[in-house]
Amino acid sequence: MSKSQPIFKSWAPEWLIRTSILLLLLASVLLFALSTADGTAAAGYYGMEPADVQFSLLLFYAAVASFAGVERRFFERIITKDYLLICIVLEILIAYYCYHTREIWLVFTFRFLQGIVNCGITSICLTLLFGRLKSEHSREVGYTIFYGMILCVSPVTALFAAPIVENFEYNVLYKAIIFCFMPSAALLFFILNRVHLMRKKPLYQLDWASFLLFAVMLILIAYVLIYGQQKDWLEDKTILYSIFSVIVLFVLSILRQKASKRPTVDLSVFKYRNFSIGIGFLLILYLIRGAFSLTSTYFITVLGMDSLHANELMIFNILGIIAGSCIAIRFLIGQKMLRVLWITGFALLMVFFTVMCFLFATEADAETFILPLFLQGLGAGMVMSPIVMFIVSAVPAPLGQSAASVGIFVRFSAFSLSLALINYFQLYFKGSHNNAMRSGLSVLDFGLSERLAGYQNALTSHGMLKDEAAKVAVGLLNKSVQKQAFLQFCVNYYEMIAALCLFSIILIALQPVISKTMINLKGKRPAAAGF
């Protein structure tokens, strides 16, 4: 960093500097979940399957995760202002091409490229943000702000997308994200001086091989977990070959890191017990967090809420995340009772999933879900940033980047696994419940004729002919059966997640080392791939 010149223009007030950084960081966070902000609309516009929509999200994630190690070298070499300009121009161009294409393979390609460029933008924003926090506990505050934003990414993106998708075609989202990037990026660029934020290093001996191995491996993991259920897993040759390739690439990556003098990921991080403990709980947290998406699906699919109304309810979840993050930062600054904080957070998550098992119904008032949504956000906010900081504190500063890279891999894998588990159990439970209910309707006759007659009378009272009403009544009954099967799946899956929360609480209670660990973040910063 230049000592002769400040990072920002001398006339720029502090509030303007922090606002510009946070707005640009928010735009980069919005881009992450943009492809799944409204999965139905995306699938309809591009002619995709729901699995393709999920895969496009994971391609973005895989790009960010794989490029993080290489990106640091570019950041160290290029003047920050120039680097910001390059990243923003590329991001806007890619978004522009996303706006104009309907080819699925191009959408996949552009989403991967977006992830690579987004990695650079996030890295710049985080470094600038941490530089503006001057207090004794600035890094704890910085981590909490960033990972709090990460927890809010899905509901915030959905709120951003809902009014646009309702009034325009889906691709307009990419035009909207361009207008989110441009003002904040232009403001930040205007108030920045041409300085190096980090010690300048020559751009040579880039470990492109590790990046390529890691990127291909993550893409194949995403492919297996997203499309495996659809293709009957090992019955399909592409899935079988992909699994074999993942194993080969994983082994090659480990061998390369061990043989390299300057490995992208130093595997010695696993020698530290607290690091492994933290990674385990991070994996569990992402599996738990992934199940939360079923709540939004329930609001839209079963209760019939429009996307905007359903996502407005998520504001209470965001408020819970903010409150939980504020509580977490007070505990972290106090350097005590970390285990109590974790147990409380996971207990609140368990309460949410348990309560939702009783609230799932075909009809319900929106107000019923306000408190559970707040509690879920409160619990997530209380454990997310403390777990990440626990992991970072577990290793010496020189191994911080390697610890971050391992954390990225775990977050990506857990997020992908969560999607795969939901897809698998949804098909399994809905199939079994569908068969049970249809069998009951045909053999035990739970008022089947009365139900059909009720549907038919309601339709004929609105002017429909009797013959047509009889056909539509059968369709309505079938739709009712589908709703009941989905509700039973939600209950079964949330019971499993509640049990996982209880298991986590027991594990935390058996690990006194958690409360004995001092959170030390000096000289460390979160990885750009914090998603």
C-alpha positions as CSV (number, residue, x, y, z in Angstrom):
1,M,0.0,0.0,0.0
2,S,1.2,3.4,-0.9
3,K,2.4,5.5,2.1
4,S,2.6,8.8,0.2
5,Q,-1.0,8.9,-0.9
6,P,-4.2,8.0,0.9
7,I,-6.5,5.3,-0.4
8,F,-9.4,7.7,-0.9
9,K,-9.7,11.3,-2.0
10,S,-9.1,13.7,0.9
11,W,-12.4,15.5,0.3
12,A,-14.5,12.3,0.5
13,P,-16.4,12.0,3.9
14,E,-16.2,8.7,5.8
15,W,-20.0,8.1,5.4
16,L,-19.7,8.4,1.7
17,I,-16.8,6.0,1.5
18,R,-18.5,3.3,3.6
19,T,-21.8,3.7,1.8
20,S,-20.2,3.2,-1.6
21,I,-18.3,0.1,-0.4
22,L,-21.4,-1.5,1.1
23,L,-23.6,-0.7,-1.9
24,L,-21.1,-2.3,-4.3
25,L,-20.7,-5.3,-2.0
26,L,-24.5,-5.6,-1.9
27,A,-24.7,-5.6,-5.7
28,S,-22.1,-8.4,-5.9
29,V,-24.0,-10.4,-3.3
30,L,-27.3,-10.0,-5.3
31,L,-25.6,-11.4,-8.3
32,F,-24.9,-14.7,-6.6
33,A,-28.6,-15.9,-6.2
34,L,-29.9,-14.0,-9.2
35,S,-30.5,-17.2,-11.3
36,T,-32.6,-18.8,-8.6
37,A,-34.4,-15.6,-7.4
38,D,-37.5,-17.0,-9.2
39,G,-36.7,-20.5,-10.4
40,T,-40.1,-21.0,-12.1
41,A,-39.7,-17.8,-14.1
42,A,-36.1,-18.7,-15.0
43,A,-37.0,-22.2,-16.1
44,G,-39.9,-20.8,-18.2
45,Y,-37.9,-18.1,-19.9
46,Y,-34.9,-20.2,-20.9
47,G,-36.8,-23.5,-21.4
48,M,-34.8,-25.1,-18.6
49,E,-35.6,-27.9,-16.1
50,P,-35.6,-26.9,-12.4
51,A,-32.3,-28.8,-12.1
52,D,-30.7,-26.6,-14.7
53,V,-31.6,-23.5,-12.7
54,Q,-30.0,-25.0,-9.6
55,F,-26.9,-26.0,-11.7
56,S,-26.5,-22.4,-13.0
57,L,-26.4,-21.2,-9.4
58,L,-23.7,-23.8,-8.5
59,L,-21.7,-22.8,-11.6
60,F,-21.4,-19.3,-10.2
61,Y,-20.5,-20.7,-6.8
62,A,-17.9,-23.1,-8.3
63,A,-16.2,-20.2,-10.2
64,V,-15.9,-18.0,-7.1
65,A,-14.6,-20.9,-5.0
66,S,-12.0,-22.1,-7.5
67,F,-10.8,-18.7,-8.6
68,A,-10.3,-17.3,-5.0
69,G,-6.7,-18.6,-4.7
70,V,-5.6,-17.2,-8.0
71,E,-7.5,-13.9,-7.7
72,R,-5.3,-12.8,-4.8
73,R,-2.3,-12.6,-7.1
74,F,-4.1,-10.3,-9.5
75,F,-5.2,-8.1,-6.6
76,E,-1.6,-7.8,-5.4
77,R,-0.2,-7.0,-8.9
78,I,-2.8,-4.5,-10.3
79,I,-3.5,-1.0,-8.9
80,T,-6.7,-1.3,-7.0
81,K,-8.5,1.5,-9.0
82,D,-7.6,-0.1,-12.3
83,Y,-8.5,-3.6,-11.0
84,L,-11.9,-2.3,-9.9
85,L,-12.5,-0.8,-13.3
86,I,-11.6,-4.0,-15.1
87,C,-13.9,-6.1,-12.9
88,I,-16.8,-3.8,-13.2
89,V,-16.6,-3.4,-17.0
90,L,-16.3,-7.2,-17.4
91,E,-19.2,-7.8,-15.0
92,I,-21.5,-5.3,-16.9
93,L,-20.5,-6.8,-20.2
94,I,-21.3,-10.4,-19.0
95,A,-24.6,-9.3,-17.5
96,Y,-25.5,-7.5,-20.8
97,Y,-24.8,-10.7,-22.8
98,C,-26.9,-12.7,-20.2
99,Y,-29.7,-10.2,-20.9
100,H,-29.6,-10.9,-24.7
101,T,-29.2,-14.7,-24.7
102,R,-31.7,-17.6,-24.3
103,E,-29.2,-20.4,-25.1
104,I,-28.9,-22.6,-22.0
105,W,-25.2,-23.5,-22.6
106,L,-24.4,-19.7,-22.9
107,V,-26.3,-19.0,-19.7
108,F,-24.1,-21.7,-18.0
109,T,-20.9,-20.2,-19.5
110,F,-21.8,-16.6,-18.5
111,R,-22.7,-17.6,-15.0
112,F,-19.3,-19.2,-14.5
113,L,-17.6,-16.1,-15.9
114,Q,-19.7,-13.9,-13.6
115,G,-18.5,-15.9,-10.6
116,I,-14.8,-15.4,-11.6
117,V,-15.2,-11.6,-12.0
118,N,-17.4,-11.3,-8.9
119,C,-14.6,-12.9,-6.9
120,G,-12.4,-9.8,-7.7
121,I,-15.2,-7.3,-6.9
122,T,-15.9,-8.9,-3.5
123,S,-12.2,-9.1,-2.7
124,I,-11.8,-5.3,-3.4
125,C,-14.9,-4.4,-1.3
126,L,-13.8,-6.6,1.7
127,T,-10.3,-5.2,1.8
128,L,-11.6,-1.6,1.6
129,L,-14.2,-2.3,4.2
130,F,-11.8,-3.8,6.6
131,G,-9.5,-0.8,6.1
132,R,-12.2,1.6,7.1
133,L,-12.9,-0.2,10.4
134,K,-10.4,1.3,12.8
135,S,-11.6,0.1,16.2
136,E,-10.0,-2.5,18.4
137,H,-12.5,-5.1,17.3
138,S,-12.8,-3.9,13.7
139,R,-12.2,-7.4,12.2
140,E,-14.9,-9.0,14.3
141,V,-17.3,-6.3,13.1
142,G,-16.2,-6.7,9.5
143,Y,-16.7,-10.5,9.5
144,T,-20.1,-10.1,11.1
145,I,-21.3,-7.5,8.5
146,F,-20.1,-9.6,5.6
147,Y,-21.4,-13.0,6.7
148,G,-24.7,-11.3,7.9
149,M,-25.1,-10.1,4.3
150,I,-24.4,-13.7,3.1
151,L,-27.2,-15.0,5.3
152,C,-29.6,-12.4,3.8
153,V,-28.6,-13.1,0.2
154,S,-31.6,-15.3,-0.8
155,P,-34.4,-13.2,0.7
156,V,-32.9,-9.9,-0.4
157,T,-32.3,-11.2,-3.9
158,A,-35.9,-12.5,-4.0
159,L,-37.3,-9.2,-2.8
160,F,-35.2,-7.4,-5.5
161,A,-36.4,-9.8,-8.2
162,A,-40.0,-10.3,-7.4
163,P,-41.5,-6.9,-8.7
164,I,-39.3,-7.1,-11.8
165,V,-40.2,-10.6,-12.7
166,E,-43.9,-9.9,-12.2
167,N,-43.9,-6.9,-14.6
168,F,-41.2,-7.8,-17.1
169,E,-39.6,-10.8,-18.7
170,Y,-37.0,-12.7,-16.6
171,N,-34.0,-11.5,-18.5
172,V,-34.7,-7.9,-17.4
173,L,-33.2,-8.9,-14.0
174,Y,-29.7,-8.8,-15.7
175,K,-30.4,-5.3,-16.9
176,A,-31.5,-4.3,-13.4
177,I,-28.3,-5.7,-11.9
178,I,-26.3,-3.6,-14.3
179,F,-28.0,-0.5,-13.0
180,C,-27.2,-1.7,-9.4
181,F,-23.5,-2.0,-10.2
182,M,-23.0,1.2,-12.2
183,P,-23.8,3.9,-9.6
184,S,-22.0,2.3,-6.7
185,A,-19.0,1.3,-8.8
186,A,-18.8,4.7,-10.4
187,L,-18.9,6.4,-7.0
188,L,-16.3,4.2,-5.5
189,F,-14.1,4.6,-8.6
190,F,-14.4,8.4,-8.4
191,I,-13.3,8.7,-4.8
192,L,-10.4,6.1,-5.0
193,N,-6.8,7.2,-5.6
194,R,-4.5,5.1,-7.8
195,V,-2.8,3.1,-5.0
196,H,-1.9,-0.5,-4.2
197,L,-4.0,-1.7,-1.3
198,M,-1.5,-4.7,-0.9
199,R,2.2,-5.0,-1.3
200,K,2.9,-5.2,-5.0
201,K,4.1,-8.5,-6.3
202,P,5.1,-9.7,-9.8
203,L,2.5,-11.7,-11.7
204,Y,4.4,-14.9,-12.4
205,Q,4.1,-18.6,-11.5
206,L,0.4,-18.4,-11.3
207,D,-1.0,-21.8,-10.3
208,W,-3.4,-22.2,-13.2
209,A,-3.2,-25.9,-13.0
210,S,-4.6,-26.0,-9.4
211,F,-7.4,-23.6,-10.5
212,L,-8.4,-25.7,-13.4
213,L,-8.3,-29.0,-11.4
214,F,-10.3,-27.4,-8.7
215,A,-12.8,-25.7,-11.0
216,V,-13.5,-28.9,-13.0
217,M,-13.8,-30.9,-9.9
218,L,-16.4,-28.5,-8.4
219,I,-18.4,-28.4,-11.6
220,L,-18.5,-32.2,-11.7
221,I,-19.6,-32.4,-8.0
222,A,-22.4,-29.9,-8.8
223,Y,-23.4,-32.0,-11.8
224,V,-23.5,-35.3,-9.9
225,L,-25.5,-33.8,-6.9
226,I,-28.0,-31.9,-9.0
227,Y,-28.6,-34.3,-11.9
228,G,-27.9,-37.6,-10.1
229,Q,-31.4,-38.1,-8.8
230,Q,-32.9,-37.3,-12.2
231,K,-30.6,-39.7,-14.0
232,D,-31.0,-42.6,-11.5
233,W,-27.5,-42.1,-10.1
234,L,-25.1,-45.0,-11.0
235,E,-27.5,-46.3,-13.6
236,D,-26.4,-43.4,-15.8
237,K,-22.9,-43.6,-17.4
238,T,-22.4,-39.8,-17.3
239,I,-23.0,-39.7,-13.5
240,L,-20.7,-42.8,-13.1
241,Y,-17.9,-41.2,-15.1
242,S,-18.4,-37.9,-13.3
243,I,-18.0,-39.5,-9.9
244,F,-14.9,-41.3,-11.1
245,S,-13.5,-38.1,-12.5
246,V,-14.2,-36.2,-9.2
247,I,-12.2,-38.9,-7.3
248,V,-9.3,-38.7,-9.7
249,L,-9.2,-34.9,-9.7
250,F,-9.4,-34.8,-5.9
251,V,-6.4,-37.1,-5.6
252,L,-4.5,-35.1,-8.2
253,S,-5.2,-31.9,-6.4
254,I,-4.0,-33.2,-3.1
255,L,-0.8,-34.6,-4.7
256,R,-0.2,-31.3,-6.5
257,Q,-0.6,-29.3,-3.3
258,K,1.8,-31.6,-1.4
259,A,4.4,-31.4,-4.2
260,S,4.3,-27.7,-4.7
261,K,6.7,-25.3,-2.9
262,R,4.0,-22.6,-2.7
263,P,0.7,-24.6,-2.5
264,T,-2.6,-22.8,-3.1
265,V,-4.0,-24.8,-0.2
266,D,-1.6,-25.8,2.5
267,L,-3.0,-29.1,3.9
268,S,-1.2,-28.6,7.2
269,V,-4.3,-26.7,8.3
270,F,-5.9,-30.1,9.2
271,K,-3.2,-30.5,11.9
272,Y,-5.1,-28.0,14.0
273,R,-7.9,-29.6,16.0
274,N,-10.1,-26.5,16.3
275,F,-10.0,-26.0,12.5
276,S,-11.4,-29.5,11.9
277,I,-14.1,-28.9,14.6
278,G,-15.1,-25.6,13.0
279,I,-15.2,-27.1,9.5
280,G,-17.5,-29.9,10.8
281,F,-20.0,-27.4,12.3
282,L,-19.8,-25.3,9.1
283,L,-20.9,-28.3,7.1
284,I,-23.8,-28.9,9.5
285,L,-24.9,-25.3,9.4
286,Y,-25.0,-25.2,5.6
287,L,-27.1,-28.4,5.5
288,I,-29.5,-26.8,8.1
289,R,-29.6,-23.5,6.3
290,G,-30.3,-25.1,2.9
291,A,-33.5,-26.7,4.3
292,F,-34.9,-23.2,4.9
293,S,-35.7,-22.8,1.2
294,L,-38.6,-25.2,1.6
295,T,-40.4,-22.5,3.7
296,S,-40.5,-20.1,0.7
297,T,-41.6,-22.9,-1.6
298,Y,-44.5,-23.7,0.8
299,F,-45.7,-20.2,0.9
300,I,-46.0,-20.0,-2.9
301,T,-46.9,-23.6,-3.8
302,V,-49.4,-24.5,-1.0
303,L,-50.6,-21.2,0.4
304,G,-50.8,-19.6,-3.0
305,M,-49.0,-16.4,-2.1
306,D,-47.6,-14.4,-4.9
307,S,-43.8,-14.2,-5.0
308,L,-43.7,-10.6,-3.7
309,H,-46.0,-11.3,-0.7
310,A,-44.0,-14.5,0.2
311,N,-40.7,-12.7,0.1
312,E,-42.0,-9.7,2.1
313,L,-42.5,-12.2,4.9
314,M,-38.8,-12.9,4.7
315,I,-38.1,-9.4,5.9
316,F,-38.8,-10.7,9.4
317,N,-36.1,-13.4,8.8
318,I,-33.7,-10.6,7.8
319,L,-34.5,-8.7,11.0
320,G,-33.7,-11.8,12.9
321,I,-30.4,-12.2,11.2
322,I,-29.5,-8.6,12.0
323,A,-30.5,-9.1,15.7
324,G,-28.6,-12.4,15.9
325,S,-25.5,-10.9,14.3
326,C,-25.5,-8.0,16.9
327,I,-25.8,-10.5,19.7
328,A,-22.9,-12.6,18.2
329,I,-20.6,-9.6,18.0
330,R,-21.2,-8.8,21.7
331,F,-20.2,-12.3,22.7
332,L,-17.2,-12.3,20.4
333,I,-15.9,-9.0,21.7
334,G,-16.4,-10.3,25.3
335,Q,-14.2,-13.4,24.3
336,K,-16.4,-15.6,26.5
337,M,-19.3,-18.1,26.5
338,L,-18.8,-19.0,22.8
339,R,-20.2,-22.4,23.4
340,V,-23.3,-20.9,25.0
341,L,-23.7,-18.7,21.9
342,W,-23.5,-21.7,19.6
343,I,-25.9,-23.9,21.6
344,T,-28.4,-21.0,21.8
345,G,-28.2,-20.4,18.1
346,F,-28.7,-24.1,17.1
347,A,-31.5,-24.4,19.7
348,L,-33.4,-21.5,18.1
349,L,-32.9,-23.2,14.7
350,M,-34.3,-26.5,16.2
351,V,-37.3,-24.6,17.6
352,F,-38.0,-23.1,14.1
353,F,-37.9,-26.5,12.3
354,T,-40.0,-28.2,15.1
355,V,-42.6,-25.4,15.1
356,M,-42.9,-25.4,11.3
357,C,-43.8,-29.2,11.4
358,F,-47.0,-28.2,13.3
359,L,-47.6,-25.0,11.1
360,F,-47.5,-26.7,7.7
361,A,-51.1,-26.8,6.5
362,T,-53.1,-26.2,3.4
363,E,-54.5,-22.9,4.8
364,A,-52.8,-20.5,7.2
365,D,-52.5,-16.8,8.0
366,A,-49.3,-15.1,7.0
367,E,-49.0,-13.5,10.5
368,T,-48.6,-17.0,12.0
369,F,-45.1,-17.3,10.5
370,I,-43.7,-14.0,11.6
371,L,-42.2,-15.2,14.9
372,P,-40.8,-18.5,13.5
373,L,-39.1,-16.7,10.7
374,F,-37.6,-14.2,13.1
375,L,-36.3,-17.0,15.3
376,Q,-34.7,-18.8,12.4
377,G,-32.9,-15.6,11.4
378,L,-31.9,-15.0,15.0
379,G,-30.4,-18.5,15.4
380,A,-28.6,-18.3,12.0
381,G,-27.1,-14.9,12.8
382,M,-25.9,-16.1,16.2
383,V,-23.9,-19.0,14.8
384,M,-22.8,-18.1,11.2
385,S,-20.0,-15.5,11.8
386,P,-18.8,-17.0,15.1
387,I,-18.2,-20.4,13.4
388,V,-16.3,-18.8,10.5
389,M,-14.2,-16.7,12.9
390,F,-13.6,-19.8,15.0
391,I,-12.2,-21.5,11.9
392,V,-10.0,-18.5,11.0
393,S,-8.7,-18.2,14.5
394,A,-7.7,-21.9,14.6
395,V,-4.7,-21.5,12.3
396,P,-1.7,-19.2,12.2
397,A,-2.0,-16.1,10.0
398,P,0.3,-17.5,7.2
399,L,-2.2,-20.4,6.8
400,G,-5.3,-18.1,6.7
401,Q,-5.7,-18.2,2.9
402,S,-5.4,-22.0,2.9
403,A,-8.0,-22.2,5.7
404,A,-10.3,-20.0,3.7
405,S,-9.9,-22.2,0.6
406,V,-10.8,-25.3,2.6
407,G,-13.8,-23.5,4.0
408,I,-14.9,-22.5,0.5
409,F,-14.8,-26.1,-0.6
410,V,-16.8,-27.2,2.4
411,R,-19.4,-24.5,2.0
412,F,-19.8,-25.3,-1.7
413,S,-20.0,-29.0,-1.1
414,A,-22.5,-28.6,1.8
415,F,-24.7,-26.2,-0.3
416,S,-24.7,-28.6,-3.2
417,L,-25.4,-31.6,-1.0
418,S,-28.3,-29.7,0.6
419,L,-29.9,-29.2,-2.8
420,A,-29.3,-32.9,-3.6
421,L,-30.9,-34.1,-0.3
422,I,-33.9,-31.9,-0.8
423,N,-34.4,-33.2,-4.4
424,Y,-33.9,-36.8,-3.3
425,F,-36.2,-36.8,-0.2
426,Q,-38.8,-34.8,-2.0
427,L,-39.1,-37.4,-4.6
428,Y,-38.9,-40.2,-2.0
429,F,-41.4,-38.9,0.5
430,K,-43.8,-37.4,-2.1
431,G,-43.9,-40.7,-3.9
432,S,-44.6,-42.8,-0.8
433,H,-47.2,-40.3,0.5
434,N,-48.9,-40.0,-3.0
435,N,-49.2,-43.8,-3.2
436,A,-50.6,-44.0,0.3
437,M,-53.1,-41.3,-0.2
438,R,-54.3,-42.6,-3.6
439,S,-54.6,-46.1,-2.1
440,G,-56.7,-44.7,0.7
441,L,-58.9,-42.8,-1.6
442,S,-59.6,-45.8,-3.8
443,V,-59.9,-48.5,-1.0
444,L,-61.1,-46.8,2.2
445,D,-63.0,-44.0,0.4
446,F,-62.4,-40.9,2.6
447,G,-65.4,-39.1,1.3
448,L,-64.1,-39.2,-2.2
449,S,-67.5,-38.8,-3.9
450,E,-68.4,-35.9,-1.6
451,R,-65.2,-34.1,-2.3
452,L,-65.6,-34.5,-6.1
453,A,-69.2,-33.4,-5.8
454,G,-68.2,-30.4,-3.8
455,Y,-65.6,-29.3,-6.4
456,Q,-68.1,-29.9,-9.2
457,N,-70.9,-27.9,-7.6
458,A,-68.5,-25.0,-6.9
459,L,-67.5,-25.0,-10.6
460,T,-71.0,-25.3,-12.0
461,S,-72.2,-22.4,-9.7
462,H,-69.6,-20.2,-11.5
463,G,-71.2,-21.1,-14.9
464,M,-69.1,-24.1,-16.0
465,L,-70.9,-26.9,-17.8
466,K,-71.5,-30.2,-15.9
467,D,-69.3,-32.3,-18.1
468,E,-66.4,-29.9,-18.0
469,A,-66.8,-29.4,-14.3
470,A,-66.6,-33.2,-13.7
471,K,-63.3,-33.3,-15.5
472,V,-61.9,-30.2,-13.8
473,A,-63.0,-31.6,-10.4
474,V,-60.8,-34.6,-10.9
475,G,-57.9,-32.3,-11.7
476,L,-58.5,-30.3,-8.5
477,L,-58.6,-33.5,-6.4
478,N,-55.3,-34.5,-7.9
479,K,-53.9,-31.1,-7.1
480,S,-55.1,-31.5,-3.5
481,V,-53.4,-34.8,-3.3
482,Q,-50.1,-33.3,-4.6
483,K,-50.3,-30.5,-2.0
484,Q,-50.8,-33.0,0.8
485,A,-47.9,-35.1,-0.4
486,F,-45.7,-32.0,-0.5
487,L,-46.8,-31.0,3.0
488,Q,-46.0,-34.4,4.4
489,F,-42.5,-34.2,2.7
490,C,-41.9,-30.8,4.3
491,V,-42.9,-32.2,7.7
492,N,-40.7,-35.3,7.4
493,Y,-37.7,-33.3,6.1
494,Y,-38.0,-30.7,8.8
495,E,-38.2,-33.4,11.5
496,M,-34.8,-34.7,10.1
497,I,-33.3,-31.2,10.2
498,A,-34.6,-30.6,13.8
499,A,-32.9,-33.9,14.8
500,L,-29.7,-32.7,13.1
501,C,-29.9,-29.4,15.2
502,L,-30.3,-31.5,18.3
503,F,-27.3,-33.6,17.4
504,S,-25.3,-30.4,16.8
505,I,-26.2,-29.1,20.3
506,I,-25.0,-32.3,21.9
507,L,-21.8,-32.2,19.9
508,I,-21.2,-28.6,21.1
509,A,-21.9,-29.5,24.7
510,L,-19.3,-32.2,24.5
511,Q,-16.6,-29.8,23.1
512,P,-15.4,-27.5,26.0
513,V,-12.5,-26.4,23.8
514,I,-15.0,-24.1,21.9
515,S,-15.4,-21.8,24.9
516,K,-11.6,-22.0,25.6
517,T,-10.7,-20.7,22.1
518,M,-9.7,-17.1,21.8
519,I,-11.0,-15.4,18.7
520,N,-7.9,-13.8,17.1
521,L,-8.4,-12.2,13.7
522,K,-5.4,-9.9,13.5
523,G,-3.9,-9.9,10.1
524,K,-6.7,-12.0,8.7
525,R,-9.6,-11.3,6.4
526,P,-12.5,-13.3,5.0
527,A,-12.1,-15.0,1.7
528,A,-13.7,-13.4,-1.3
529,A,-15.7,-16.6,-1.8
530,G,-17.5,-16.2,1.5
531,F,-20.8,-17.3,0.0
